Amino acid sequence: MNEYAVCAYTPRFDADHMRIGAEAAREWIWPYAHDAESLERLHSLPSFDPDLWLYAILDDEVVGFVGAMLDSPSPDKPSTATIFFPRTMPSHGRASELLLQEILDMLARRGVARVTGRVTTMCPEEISLAGTAGFALQDWGYKLYYSYEAKRGHFPVSEASAGRVDLDRDLEACAELSSRWYKQSTKWCLEHLRARHDQGIIGHFCVRRDGEVIASCLTAPNEIRPTTAALYYIYAPDEMSLKALVSTAANACIEQGASNLVADLIHEHRAFEPVYQSLGFTKVAEWARCSKLLAGFR
């Protein structure tokens, strides 16, 4: 039986990285993987180390990859790293195990004491792999996905009303609201909102009160499975404005041919979980954080 070879990153792996990521995630409720633009952003990060991105090769075919990044060091604490669990082509479970062990061994040699990451129920193999490797799973549900199926039909008109965002007038206000959800700066959100508009969206909606934008969200199709759409950059201060946003956004997605709409609940937005349930959304995925102490630090 041929054995897998493991190699560190080189630019010639970029196309394989995108291909494998998309294929591994294709059947997920919300498929996500690096495209050329996001891969370029990853490589430009100060924390990117090409030696900590490993690729499995079998018979001259790249079949999987794994990555890690060293966290910013603290002078009074042992060093830590964040791991991005292996993605492999179907039927290459052995490659996942090998890649994970290789990256953990490499981090241990670097003097890393603790490795953290996250797993999702969208990928049960990832959860199993983390458990077998000795990761402790905790904080299930810190991030949730809820889905509304288009076959349930359009939403009735909400008591409150949501309208289209005026890009010239409202985008900065939407970015400020988005910063409360993403826990990022308004500038960061504004740049990403503009980029998302350039990539193509279904709609960008807001709720106004006394002329002021108090709630907003953007809807766009999934890049791997365009019939699935999502709510992005969402913020609402109360149940009424959230219902107005979601109703308008869901109807727009259905009219554009989406088969389902996925809502991402994280941070304070999880408090609205009962609202999504009342609107007919169903919980379809959740995340857990995970961590592992490496040899020599137990």
Secondary structure, 3 states (H helix, E strand, C coil): CCCCEEEECCHHHHHHHHHHHHHHHCCCCCCCCCCHHHHHHHHHCCCCCHHHEEEEEECCEEEEEEEEEECCCCCCCCCEEEEEEEEECCCCHHHHHHHHHHHHHHHHHCCCCEEEEEEECCCHHHHHHHHHCCCEEECCCCEEEEEEEHHHCCCCCCCCCCEECCHHHHHHHHHHHHHHHHCCCHHHHHHHHHHHHHHCCCEEEEEEECCEEEEEEEEEECCCCCCEEEEEEEECCCHHHHHHHHHHHHHHHHHCCCCEEEEEEEHHHHHHHHHHHHCCCEEEEEEEEEEEECCCCC
